[in-house]
Amino acid sequence: MTHHVLLAGCGDLGTALGQRLAERGWQATGVRRRPGHLPAEISPFALDLTDPGTAALPPADAAVITLTADGRDVDAYERTYLGALRGLHCALRSGESAPKRVVLVSSTGVLGGGDGEVVTEETVPSPERDTARVLLAAEELAAELFPGLVIVRPAGIYGPGRTSLIDRVRRGDALAHNRMTNRIHRDDLVTVLQSVLESPEPPALLHAVDTEPALLGDVAAHIAGLLGVPVPPDSSTTSGGAPRGKVLDASLMHRFVGELRYPTYREGYDALLSSGESA
């Protein structure tokens, strides 16, 4: 039997997931304001989720919500995340049947800082930024609207089209070398989402990062070596001492998914740069 997934806010991540699922026999529908440039494997559905009106989405087995705010301020986040979740709920309620599985891609930003603290799915969120507070509110709203919700919190997504750190290293921008960074390649995040959709009983919450949290200075040095450029200067206010920032323990996700294609930033950035990305 062919399964049908709705990809709500179908940008880069949703598109990559839709293509992966289509290869595995799924039917995928991409829901976004302007879906005209979606690949052929994904059926387009034009809808502004923040203002759905009386639109009714087609019946589906699952929905994956991958939203991107149209600005960096709180209002933009509230409009995109809270507004789109309410709109999606209305458009699904207006349809023939609601999906049995709904997955929300959130962010580990809801956990706050914590210098050197190891955090897991059991850690109580304590967002520091106003936009992160909106993301936490979105998680809570989604849990109210969609029974059985699964939340996936990635950190530091990089991959095709996501080359900001590579660009900064190439420019020689100063970086805080002692800041901890947690990362995941986009294609491995797609694998996490695929596994959640195909599992009969996935965990309700997963942190999605690779197997090696690392100092930003170490990641930058590795990228600099690949590019053949100097390591960017250190903008840390203090040299040495304990690392700044949280360390994400994603043991639950790794047990659930198994081996990643890019288990650390080294394999990920090696592949990204050898493919000519950000050349």
Secondary structure as the mmCIF struct_conf table of DSSP 4:
data_model
#
loop_
_struct_conf.conf_type_id
_struct_conf.id
_struct_conf.beg_label_comp_id
_struct_conf.beg_label_asym_id
_struct_conf.beg_label_seq_id
_struct_conf.end_label_comp_id
_struct_conf.end_label_asym_id
_struct_conf.end_label_seq_id
STRN STRN1 HIS A 4 ALA A 8
TURN_TY1_P TURN_TY1_P1 GLY A 9 GLY A 9
BEND BEND1 GLY A 11 GLY A 11
HELX_RH_AL_P HELX_RH_AL_P1 ASP A 12 GLU A 23
TURN_TY1_P TURN_TY1_P2 ARG A 24 GLY A 25
STRN STRN2 GLN A 27 ARG A 32
BEND BEND2 ARG A 33 ARG A 33
TURN_TY1_P TURN_TY1_P3 GLY A 36 HIS A 37
TURN_TY1_P TURN_TY1_P4 ALA A 40 GLU A 41
STRN STRN3 ILE A 42 ALA A 46
TURN_TY1_P TURN_TY1_P5 LEU A 49 THR A 50
BEND BEND3 ASP A 51 ASP A 51
TURN_TY1_P TURN_TY1_P6 GLY A 53 THR A 54
HELX_LH_PP_P HELX_LH_PP_P1 LEU A 57 PRO A 59
BEND BEND4 ASP A 61 ASP A 61
STRN STRN4 ALA A 62 ILE A 65
BEND BEND5 ASP A 70 ASP A 73
HELX_RH_AL_P HELX_RH_AL_P2 VAL A 74 TYR A 77
HELX_RH_PI_P HELX_RH_PI_P1 GLU A 78 LEU A 82
HELX_RH_AL_P HELX_RH_AL_P3 GLY A 83 ARG A 93
TURN_TY1_P TURN_TY1_P7 SER A 94 SER A 94
BEND BEND6 GLY A 95 GLU A 96
BEND BEND7 LYS A 100 LYS A 100
STRN STRN5 ARG A 101 VAL A 105
HELX_RH_3T_P HELX_RH_3T_P1 THR A 108 LEU A 111
TURN_TY1_P TURN_TY1_P8 ASP A 115 GLY A 116
STRN STRN6 VAL A 118 VAL A 119
TURN_TY1_P TURN_TY1_P9 GLU A 121 GLU A 122
BEND BEND8 THR A 123 THR A 123
HELX_LH_PP_P HELX_LH_PP_P2 VAL A 124 PRO A 125
BEND BEND9 ARG A 129 ARG A 129
HELX_RH_AL_P HELX_RH_AL_P4 ASP A 130 LEU A 145
BEND BEND10 PHE A 146 PHE A 146
TURN_TY1_P TURN_TY1_P10 PRO A 147 GLY A 148
STRN STRN7 VAL A 150 PRO A 154
BEND BEND11 GLY A 156 GLY A 156
STRN STRN8 ILE A 157 TYR A 158
STRN STRN9 GLY A 159 GLY A 159
TURN_TY1_P TURN_TY1_P11 PRO A 160 GLY A 161
STRN STRN10 ARG A 162 ARG A 162
HELX_RH_AL_P HELX_RH_AL_P5 SER A 164 ARG A 171
TURN_TY1_P TURN_TY1_P12 GLY A 172 GLY A 172
STRN STRN11 LEU A 175 LEU A 175
TURN_TY1_P TURN_TY1_P13 HIS A 177 ASN A 178
STRN STRN12 ARG A 179 ARG A 179
STRN STRN13 MET A 180 THR A 181
STRN STRN14 ILE A 184 HIS A 185
HELX_RH_AL_P HELX_RH_AL_P6 ARG A 186 GLU A 198
BEND BEND12 PRO A 200 GLU A 201
BEND BEND13 ALA A 204 ALA A 204
STRN STRN15 LEU A 205 ALA A 208
BEND BEND14 THR A 211 THR A 211
STRN STRN16 ALA A 214 LEU A 215
HELX_RH_AL_P HELX_RH_AL_P7 LEU A 216 LEU A 227
TURN_TY1_P TURN_TY1_P14 GLY A 228 GLY A 228
HELX_LH_PP_P HELX_LH_PP_P3 PRO A 230 PRO A 233
STRN STRN17 ASP A 234 ASP A 234
BEND BEND15 THR A 237 THR A 238
BEND BEND16 GLY A 240 ALA A 242
HELX_LH_PP_P HELX_LH_PP_P4 PRO A 243 PRO A 243
STRN STRN18 ARG A 244 ARG A 244
BEND BEND17 GLY A 245 GLY A 245
STRN STRN19 VAL A 247 LEU A 248
HELX_RH_AL_P HELX_RH_AL_P8 SER A 251 VAL A 257
BEND BEND18 ARG A 261 TYR A 262
BEND BEND19 THR A 264 THR A 264
HELX_RH_AL_P HELX_RH_AL_P9 TYR A 265 SER A 274
TURN_TY1_P TURN_TY1_P15 SER A 275 SER A 278
#
